[in-house]
Amino acid sequence: MKTPEHPIFLESVKYIRSQLGFTGLDQTQQTILERIIHSSGDFSLHSCLRFSSGACDAAINALQTGAKIFTDTYMAKAGINPMAKRTLNPDIQCILSMAPDSIDATLTTKSAVAMRNIWLDFEANDKFLNPPLVVIGSSPTALMSLLDLVDAGCKIPSLIIGMPVGFIGVSESKNRLLNSDCPFIILEGSKGGASLAAAATNALLRVADN
């Protein structure tokens, strides 16, 4: 039996809808917007939320057929785990489990190397499965690393949730994703974070389970 949403959450969504008015989004996109606003208390996210064509449908199909979820931080993984267990129970992995013990920090980051390691491992061992959904809420260098791999001919993810937060390299990584062939959900500019990336993922899990 599917777990119903908590009454306080439903009341919050009702309030959010009353404040947003007509958004022009489809039902799944609207659900994602409502969850990230609920997680942040920030109605301005509506103006910077972007979807590539068909991204949500592709992600839902991937989740329903067993795709994994890769996150860039353990915080994002922790934010997704409860909803995952209540819905489709996908395999969730944090890329940092594939990070090296040490790196030359003047040349790269652990997140960038970890993303490369985990994606090449997927390519080598799970190449006949659905490509994972990739959830980026912190590391623009992990996002850049993944896009480098796609440009080099590696498989395209089922979806990239591109919501790294901050200032250095963040907008650049999001703009590159916007101009890529990858399906995406993006918060433009400097806004983002693990909780928002997890909220977007949770919205997709809930829709996919229903």
C-alpha positions in Angstrom: 0.0 0.0 0.0 1.3 3.4 -1.0 2.2 5.7 1.9 0.0 8.9 1.9 1.6 12.3 2.2 1.5 13.9 5.7 -1.4 16.2 6.3 0.9 19.2 7.1 2.7 18.7 3.8 -0.6 18.6 1.9 -1.7 21.8 3.7 1.7 23.4 2.8 1.3 22.5 -0.9 -2.2 24.0 -0.9 -0.8 27.2 0.4 2.1 27.1 -2.1 -0.4 26.7 -4.9 -2.5 29.6 -3.7 0.6 31.9 -3.8 2.0 30.7 -7.1 -1.1 30.9 -9.2 -0.9 29.6 -12.8 2.6 28.5 -13.6 2.3 27.0 -17.0 4.0 23.8 -15.9 2.7 20.3 -16.4 1.6 18.2 -13.5 5.0 16.5 -12.8 7.0 19.8 -13.2 4.5 21.5 -10.9 5.0 18.8 -8.3 8.8 19.3 -8.4 8.4 23.1 -8.1 6.1 22.6 -5.1 8.5 20.3 -3.3 11.5 22.5 -3.8 9.6 25.5 -2.6 8.3 23.5 0.4 11.9 22.5 1.2 13.3 26.0 0.9 10.5 28.4 1.7 11.7 30.3 -1.4 9.0 31.2 -4.0 11.6 32.9 -6.2 12.8 29.4 -7.3 9.9 29.4 -9.8 11.8 31.9 -11.9 15.0 29.9 -12.2 13.7 26.3 -12.5 14.3 24.8 -16.0 13.4 21.5 -17.6 14.6 20.0 -20.8 11.9 18.6 -23.1 10.7 15.2 -22.0 13.1 15.1 -19.0 10.5 14.2 -16.4 8.9 11.5 -18.4 12.2 9.9 -19.2 13.3 10.0 -15.6 10.0 8.5 -14.4 10.3 5.7 -17.0 13.9 5.0 -15.9 12.9 4.9 -12.2 10.0 2.5 -12.9 12.4 0.2 -14.8 15.1 0.0 -12.1 17.5 2.8 -12.8 20.0 3.7 -10.0 20.4 7.1 -8.5 23.9 8.6 -8.1 24.2 11.6 -5.7 27.2 13.9 -5.3 27.0 14.1 -1.5 25.9 11.8 1.3 23.6 14.6 2.4 21.6 14.4 -0.8 21.5 10.6 -0.5 20.2 10.9 3.1 17.5 13.3 1.8 16.3 10.9 -0.8 16.5 7.6 1.2 13.2 7.9 3.1 11.1 8.6 0.0 13.0 5.9 -1.9 12.1 3.3 0.7 8.4 4.4 0.7 8.2 4.2 -3.1 10.2 2.3 -5.7 13.3 1.6 -3.4 15.9 2.3 -6.1 19.6 1.7 -5.5 21.1 5.0 -4.4 24.9 5.5 -4.4 26.9 8.5 -3.4 29.8 9.1 -5.9 32.1 9.9 -2.9 32.3 6.1 -2.3 34.5 6.1 -5.4 36.7 9.0 -4.4 40.4 8.5 -4.1 42.1 8.9 -0.8 44.2 11.9 -2.0 44.4 14.1 -5.1 46.3 17.1 -6.3 43.8 19.8 -5.3 45.5 22.3 -7.7 44.3 20.2 -10.6 41.0 18.6 -9.7 38.5 17.8 -6.9 37.6 14.5 -5.2 34.1 14.9 -6.5 35.2 15.3 -10.1 37.4 12.2 -9.8 34.7 10.2 -8.0 32.2 11.1 -10.7 34.5 9.9 -13.4 35.3 6.7 -11.5 31.6 5.8 -10.8 30.4 6.5 -14.3 33.2 4.5 -15.9 32.5 1.7 -13.5 28.8 1.8 -14.5 29.8 1.8 -18.2 32.0 -1.3 -17.7 29.7 -3.4 -15.5 26.1 -2.3 -16.0 26.1 -1.1 -19.6 22.9 -2.9 -20.5 20.9 -1.3 -17.7 19.2 2.1 -17.7 21.7 4.8 -17.1 21.4 6.2 -13.6 19.8 9.5 -12.6 22.5 11.9 -11.4 21.6 14.3 -8.5 24.0 17.2 -8.1 23.3 19.5 -5.2 26.8 20.6 -4.3 29.6 20.0 -6.7 29.9 21.9 -10.0 33.1 20.0 -10.7 31.3 16.7 -10.5 28.8 18.0 -13.0 31.6 19.2 -15.3 33.3 15.8 -15.0 30.1 14.0 -16.0 29.6 16.3 -19.0 33.2 15.7 -20.1 32.5 12.0 -20.1 29.3 12.4 -22.1 31.2 14.6 -24.6 33.8 11.8 -24.9 31.1 9.3 -25.9 30.0 7.8 -22.6 26.3 7.1 -22.0 24.0 9.9 -21.3 22.3 9.8 -17.8 18.6 9.2 -17.6 18.4 12.6 -16.0 20.7 15.1 -14.4 19.3 17.2 -11.6 21.8 20.1 -11.8 21.4 22.1 -8.6 24.9 22.8 -7.3 24.9 25.8 -5.0 27.4 28.6 -4.7 29.4 30.9 -6.8 32.7 29.5 -8.1 32.0 27.4 -11.3 28.4 26.9 -10.4 26.7 29.0 -13.1 29.2 27.8 -15.7 28.4 24.2 -15.0 24.7 24.8 -15.2 25.0 26.7 -18.4 27.0 23.9 -19.9 24.3 21.4 -18.9 21.6 23.7 -20.4 23.5 23.5 -23.7 24.1 19.8 -23.6 22.1 16.9 -25.0 21.5 15.5 -21.5 18.0 15.5 -20.0 18.0 17.9 -17.1 16.3 19.8 -14.3 18.2 22.9 -13.4 18.0 25.8 -10.9 19.8 28.5 -12.8 22.2 30.9 -11.1 23.7 30.3 -7.7 20.8 28.7 -6.0 20.6 25.0 -5.2 21.9 22.6 -2.6 21.5 19.0 -1.4 18.0 19.5 0.1 16.6 21.0 -3.1 18.2 18.4 -5.3 16.8 15.7 -3.0 13.3 17.4 -3.0 13.2 17.3 -6.8 14.2 13.6 -6.8 11.6 12.8 -4.2 8.9 14.5 -6.4 9.9 12.2 -9.3 9.9 9.1 -7.0 6.4 9.9 -5.7 5.1 10.5 -9.2 6.8 7.3 -10.6 5.3 5.2 -7.8 1.8 6.5 -8.5 
